[in-house]
Amino acid sequence: GGLALGTLGTSLLFLGAIVMMVVTSPRLSAFVMLAIPLIVLPLVALGRRVRRLSRNAQDTLADASAYAAELVGAIRTVQAYTGERIANARFTKEVEQAYEAARVSTKARAVLTAIIIFIVFVSVVLVLWVGSHDVLTGLMSGGRLGQFVLYAAFAATGLGQLSEVWGELSAASGAAERLFE
């Protein structure tokens, strides 16, 4: 109930801010609308890869944990056959694989975040540059530019909150998928 109501309110804030941006300055709104696919495309394309790598990291860590639990349960047998060295080597290999998978996953997530932040900041600079040029040439007042920036900030906040909800739903979906397996 609370999540749906919050999501509805955030969606209305986002849509209202978009409408007011278009009303305030259709030209600057067009620049913002052009930037959205530039942000969403890498998010979708790289997001799938990040999700796959994250799942691989979870799987390798689960394998290492399962092997450790198996060893602890069968410690007397391992000791009876003096298999400590072999068990230690295999466990070390499992942990190294889990570490490497987690490192690759974290690196992919960091690259994705860096790309999105770069595109967002370039978009903001472009919109402010075009808007300030419009103010200098008299096409727009300074107040109207400030108003547009405020609406854009509301839209960005709403979009950020909606993407957090989407991320939480995706994580829950992934966890549910693992449970059903």
C-alpha positions in Angstrom: 0.0 0.0 0.0 2.6 2.6 1.1 5.0 1.7 -1.7 2.3 2.0 -4.4 1.1 5.3 -2.9 4.6 6.7 -2.8 5.3 5.5 -6.3 2.1 7.1 -7.5 3.0 10.4 -5.9 6.5 10.3 -7.3 5.2 9.5 -10.8 2.8 12.5 -10.6 5.7 14.7 -9.4 7.8 13.5 -12.4 5.0 13.9 -15.0 3.9 17.3 -13.6 7.5 18.6 -13.7 7.9 17.4 -17.3 4.7 19.2 -18.3 5.8 22.4 -16.6 9.2 22.2 -18.2 7.5 22.0 -21.6 5.2 24.9 -20.7 8.2 27.0 -19.5 10.6 26.3 -22.4 9.7 23.8 -25.2 13.2 24.4 -26.7 15.1 23.4 -23.5 12.7 20.6 -22.9 13.6 19.2 -26.3 17.3 19.1 -25.2 16.3 17.3 -22.0 14.1 14.8 -23.9 17.0 14.1 -26.3 19.3 13.4 -23.3 16.9 10.8 -21.7 17.5 8.1 -24.4 21.3 8.8 -24.1 20.9 8.0 -20.4 18.5 5.1 -20.7 20.2 3.2 -23.5 23.5 2.5 -21.6 21.5 1.9 -18.5 19.5 -0.9 -20.2 22.4 -2.3 -22.3 25.0 -2.3 -19.5 22.4 -3.0 -16.8 21.8 -6.5 -18.2 25.5 -7.2 -18.2 25.8 -5.9 -14.6 22.9 -8.0 -13.5 24.5 -11.1 -15.1 27.8 -10.4 -13.5 26.2 -9.8 -10.1 24.4 -13.1 -10.3 27.6 -14.8 -11.3 29.3 -13.3 -8.2 26.5 -14.5 -6.0 26.7 -18.0 -7.5 30.5 -18.3 -7.0 30.2 -17.1 -3.4 27.4 -19.6 -2.8 29.6 -22.4 -4.2 32.5 -21.4 -1.9 30.2 -21.3 1.1 28.6 -24.6 0.2 32.0 -26.2 -0.1 33.1 -24.8 3.2 30.0 -26.1 4.9 30.5 -29.5 3.3 34.1 -29.6 4.6 33.1 -28.6 8.2 30.4 -31.3 8.2 32.9 -34.0 7.0 36.0 -32.7 8.9 36.7 -36.1 10.5 36.7 -37.9 7.1 39.0 -35.2 5.6 41.3 -35.6 8.5 41.2 -39.4 8.4 42.4 -39.4 4.8 44.8 -36.5 5.4 43.0 -34.4 2.8 43.5 -31.1 4.5 46.0 -29.9 1.9 43.7 -30.8 -1.0 40.6 -29.3 0.7 42.6 -26.1 1.5 43.7 -25.8 -2.1 40.2 -26.3 -3.5 38.6 -23.9 -1.0 41.3 -21.3 -1.8 40.5 -21.7 -5.5 36.7 -21.3 -4.8 37.3 -18.2 -2.7 39.6 -16.7 -5.4 36.9 -17.3 -8.0 34.3 -15.7 -5.8 36.6 -12.7 -5.2 37.3 -12.3 -9.0 33.6 -12.5 -9.9 32.8 -9.9 -7.3 35.6 -7.6 -8.5 34.4 -7.9 -12.1 30.8 -7.2 -11.1 31.8 -4.2 -9.0 34.0 -2.8 -11.8 31.1 -3.2 -14.3 28.7 -1.4 -11.9 31.2 1.4 -11.4 31.7 1.9 -15.2 27.9 2.0 -15.7 27.6 4.6 -12.9 30.4 6.7 -14.3 28.9 6.7 -17.8 25.5 7.7 -16.5 26.9 10.4 -14.3 29.0 11.8 -17.2 26.0 11.8 -19.6 23.8 13.5 -16.9 26.4 16.2 -16.2 27.0 16.8 -19.9 23.2 17.2 -20.4 22.9 19.6 -17.5 25.8 21.7 -18.8 24.3 21.7 -22.3 20.8 22.8 -21.1 22.3 25.5 -18.9 24.6 26.7 -21.8 21.7 26.9 -24.2 19.4 28.5 -21.5 22.0 31.1 -20.6 22.5 31.9 -24.3 18.7 32.3 -24.6 18.8 34.7 -21.7 21.6 36.7 -23.2 19.9 37.0 -26.6 16.6 37.9 -25.0 14.7 34.8 -26.0 14.1 33.9 -22.4 14.2 35.8 -19.0 16.5 34.8 -16.2 13.5 34.0 -14.0 12.1 31.7 -16.7 15.5 29.8 -16.9 15.5 29.5 -13.1 12.0 28.2 -13.2 12.9 25.6 -15.9 15.9 24.5 -13.8 13.7 24.1 -10.7 11.2 21.9 -12.7 14.1 19.9 -14.2 15.4 19.3 -10.6 11.9 18.1 -9.6 11.8 15.8 -12.6 15.3 14.4 -11.9 14.4 13.8 -8.2 11.2 12.0 -9.3 13.1 10.0 -11.9 15.8 9.1 -9.3 13.2 7.9 -6.8 11.4 5.9 -9.5 14.6 4.3 -10.6 15.4 3.3 -6.9 12.0 1.6 -6.7 12.7 -0.1 -10.0 16.1 -1.3 -8.7 14.5 -2.7 -5.5 11.8 -4.5 -7.6 14.6 -5.9 -9.9 16.6 -7.1 -6.9 13.5 -8.7 -5.3 12.7 -10.3 -8.7 16.2 -11.7 -8.9 16.0 -13.0 -5.3 12.6 -14.6 -6.0 14.0 -16.2 -9.2 16.8 -17.8 -7.1 14.3 -19.0 -4.5 12.2 -20.7 -7.1 15.3 -22.4 -8.6 
